[in-house]
């Protein structure tokens, strides 16, 4: 046996591991064939080289004799999952990798690693038995094998469903917040739990194209989202059934336009910046006079405003001053000390603070312009301009 740090003598290798030293040579040959060819070539020149049985090999220790055992265990456990493609990855002892690298380096580094051959040969067996595609780019399931402990784990590709949601109540956050820990249902949980009932997944995550406040309804053409089902057992799901399950739940949520998508789409919808149209009910500390109020509105209509991060979210967001444009504000109705306004503004405008002023953190604002103390008592998103 070679001492630590020494190059293992080729005489301590099995034929397969010998051949793997020359894997870049002999196109179309197996490593076993390469090993036999090398030994015969050396013998013909008077250099007698013997090989050992696989279980005695200083590199592989006979692991290639266990390929069928590994394949049988993997196939049995894969039966729990619906999938079309897979990929194998393996971990070997660091000592094995280092010893092999030193040995192959002494012969000009013309070989391949034991990991590569193990993954390839085991993959062939599973591929042939299951008639599933071995996909190196985007597999449904990644099989991870730790040969040190004969441990097998799976990394299952999430399922991503794109859609749009409408929210018809004023008591529900998009996702779970500590601030609203007493709220049981969220948009995420309502959609995610129904999805995982269909996929057999164990976790879910909602990726939204922005979010509305808990007390704001999301109406009109809906907000885009992607719901992710993690570790799904079932990949082929009925999207119409999922839509019906959510929409008939009586939770005040409706989803539309569902389609399968990919992880890359998550970033796309998160980066989208669409203008929005709101319907706001504004309440004053005194009666609102229509003409003077309309004149006050002209001070923000079509104007660029400057908003410092609102006090109500200052603990969770960076304290910045943002420059945003209010495209259009129009009066829909006025009743005594209440007015209904239609507001169109670019993405990122804090509508509540546009009206209240937030103690001077938004300028200009409708409270200062009108000389009244104004607040939004009800707010709805009625259209997203996309």
N, C-alpha and C positions, 0 to 999 in steps of 0.2 A: 504494500500500500504506500502511495506517495506521501511524503511528509507535507505539512501545511505550507502552502505557497509554492510547492514544487509542481512541475508539470506531470500529470498522470501519464504513465507509460501506456502506449497504445495496446500493449499486451493485456492490459486490465479492462479492456473495453469489449463489449459484444460486437457482433458484426454490424448491426444497425448503427450504433454510435460511431463506429469506425467509418462507415460510409458517410455519415452526416458531416464529417470533417471536410468532405469533398463534394458537398451538395450542389455547388455551382458548376460542377463538371458532369459529363455523362448525361446529356439531355435525354429525357424519357426513361431514365433508370430510377429504381427505388433506392433508398439509402442502403438497404440490405444488399442489393445487387452491387452498389458501388463499393461496399465493404468487402464483399467477396472478390470483386475485381482487383481491389488494392492488395489484398492478401495474396492472391494468385500472382499478381505482378511482382510483388516483393519476393515471393518464393522462387519465381523463375530466375531471379537474379541472385539467388543464394542467400537471401535474407529471410530466414524463416520467422514468420510472425503468427502467433496463435491468438485465438479469441476466446473469450469466456462465455459461459451461459448468461442469458439476460439477467437473471436474479443476482448474479455475481458481478455485474458490470459496475464499474466505479462511477459512472455517470448516470445511467437511467435506472439502475437497481431493479430492472425488470418491469418498469411501469407499462411498457408497450404490450406486455402480456396480459394486462388488465384492461385493455381498451373495451372489450365486450362487457366487462363488469361495470365500468363507468357508464357506457352507453345505455345499458339496461336500467341503471338507477336514474339516469337523466330522463330517459324516455318515459319511465313510469311516472316521474314527478311532473313532466311536461303535459301529461294527460289531463291535468287540472286546468290547463289554459287553452284558449282558442287563439291560434296564431298562424301566420303564413310564412314567417321567416325567422331565422335565429342566427346567432353568432356565438362562438366559444372564445373564452379567455381563460388563461391558466396562470397559476403562481407555483413556482418551484423554489426549493431551498436556495438561498443566496450562494451557499457553498457550491452547489451543483452548477449554477450559472457561471460563477467565477472560474471554477475548474475547467469547464468546457471552453470558455473564452480563452483561457491561457493555452490550452491544448490546441485549439484551432488556430490561434495566433502563431504557434510554432510551425504550422504547416501553411502559413500564408493567408490565413483568414479567408478561406474559400468555402466555408461551410454555412450551415444554418443552425439556429438555436434549437435545443430540445423542446422549448415551448412551441415554436412554430410547427415543428413536425407533429408534436402531440395534438395540437389544436386541429391541424389539417386532417390527420388520420382519424381522430375521433369524430370530427365533423363529417367526414365521408360516411362513416357507419350510421350516424344519426340521420343524415340527409337521405341515405338510401332506404332506411327502415321507415322513416316517417313520410318520405316524399315531400319534404318541406325545403324551401329555398334557404341556402346559407348566404346571408346578406351581410357584407362587410361594411356597408355604408349606413343603413338605417333599419336594423332588425327589430322585429316586434319584441323579441326576448333575447337578452344577453345572458348566456350561461357562464357563470364564474366558478372555476374549479381550483381549489387550493389542494394541490397534490400532497402537501406536507401532512395534511390531516384527513385526506380524502373527503373534503368538505365541498358541498355543491350549493351555490346560491344562484338565485335568478334576479336579474334586473329587467323588469317588464316596462316596455315603453308605454307611457301614458296615452290615453285617448283624449283628444281635444275636440270639443264641439263649439262651433261658432253660432252665435245668434244675437237677438236683440231682446231686451226685456222692458216691460212697462211695469211701473209700481203704482198702485192705486191707493195706498194708505200713507199716513204721515207718522208712523211709529216704527219704521223698520230700517235698520242700517244695511248697507250693501254687504259688509262682512262683519265679523265679530270684533267689537271694540271693548276694551276694558271699561271705557266710559259708559257703555250701554250693556254691561255684563248681565243686567237683569232681563234683557230682551232675549227670549229663547230663539225666535226665528230671525234669520237674515235672508237676504236674497241669495247669498251663496249657499246657505244650508238647504233652502227649499229646492233649488235647482240641483245642487250637488247630491243630495240624498236620493232624489228620484233617479238621477243618472247612475249612481252606484248600485241601485236596486237592479238596474238592467245590465251593468257590466260586472258586478261582483267585485268592484274595486274596494279598497279599504280607506282611502283618503280622497279628498277633492279640494280643488282650489278654484276660485273665481278670479279671472283676470278681466278687469273692466276698463273700458275706454273712459277713464275718469269716474267720478262718483257724484251723486247728489247728496245733500244733507239728509239726515234721518227724517226730518219733517217736511221734506220736499217730495212731491209726487213726480214721477217720470212718466209722461204721457206721450201723445203724438206718435212719431215714428220709432220711438224706443231708443234705448242706449245699447251700444254694441258691447258684447262680452264674449269671453271664451271660458268655458268650464272644463276643467281638467280632472279626469278620473285616473287615480294612481293605482298601479298594480292590478289592472283589470283582468278578470278571468275570461270574460266574453268581449270580443271586439266587434262583432257584427250586431249592431243594435238598431231598433226601429225608432227613428227620430220622430216620426209622427206620434208614436205611442208615448215617447218621452214628453213631447209637447203637451199632449192631452193630460198626462199625469200631473204635470206642473199646473196647467191652466185650470184643472178641475179640483185643485187642492183646497180652494177656498181661503188661501192665504193672502190674497190681494196682489198676486204676481201673475203676469202673463208673459210668455216667451213666444217669439215668432222667428221665422226665417232660419231654422236650424240647418246646419251642414257640418260635415266632418272637416276638420282642418288640421294644421300641424303646429308644432311648438314655435316655428319661426313667425307665425301670424300673431303670436302674443305680443311681441315687441312692436309690431306694426300698429296694432290698435291702441296700445298704450302711448305711442308717440303721436297719434293723430290729434290735431288741434282744430276742432270744428266750432264755428260760431253757433250760438244757441238762441232760441226764442223762448221767452218766459212770459207767464201770466202771473202778475203779482198783485195781491190785495194789500194796499198801503193804508195804514191807520194813522191819523193825526191826533195831536192833543187838543185840536179845536176844529171847527167846521172848515171845510176846504172850499175855497171860491175858485170856480173853474178857470176864469180868465187869468188871474194872477198865478194860478198853479201851472197853467199851460206855459206862461212866460218863464216860470222857474224851470220847467222841464227843458226849455230851449237851451239852458246852460249846460246840460249834459247830452242833449240830442246831437249825435254825430260828432261828439267831442272825444278827445283823448283824456283819460283820467289817470291819476296816480294813486295807487293803493299800496299802503304798507300792510304787511301780513296782519290780518284781523286778530284782535285780542282773543277771540273765542277759539282760535286754532294756533295761537302763538307758542303753545307748549309742545306742539308736535310738528311744526313747520319752521323753516328758516325765516328769520326776521329780515325781509327784503322789501324794497319798494318796487312795484311792478307798474309798467306803463301799458295800459290797455285802452281799446277803443270801444265806445258805446255807439253802435251804428244807428239805432232808432228807438225812440221812446214815444208812445202814443197813449192818450187817455181813452180807455174803453168805456168807463162809467164813473160817475161820482155820486155818492149818497152821503150827505152830511159830512162826517169826519172820516169817511172811507172812500178810497179811489181804487179803481182797477186799472192797472197799467199793462200794456204790452211792451216788452223790452227785448230788443235784439242786441246782443253784445258778442264780442269775440271771445274765444276760449280763455278761461282764466279770470274773468271778471267776477268779483265777489258781489253778487246782486244785493244781498241784504245790507252790506256796508255802503254800496252805492246810494242807497236810500237813507240809511241812518247816519252815515258819516263816520261811525265808529270812533267817536271822540277825536275827530280831526285826522284820522289815519287815512281816510279816502278824500281826495280833492280833485275836482269839485264833487259835491254830493248834494242830493236833493233836499235834505234837511236844512243845510246852510242856505241854499239858494232860495228856498221858500220861507225861511224864517220860522219854520214849524218843527216840532219834534216828531219825526216820522219813523215808523217801524213797519216792517213787512209782517203781516199777520198770517198770510198764506202765500205760498210760492209753488208754482208748477213749471216744469220744463215741458213745453208743448211742441217743440221741434228742435232737432239737431240738424244743422245745415251741412249735409254731406252728399 
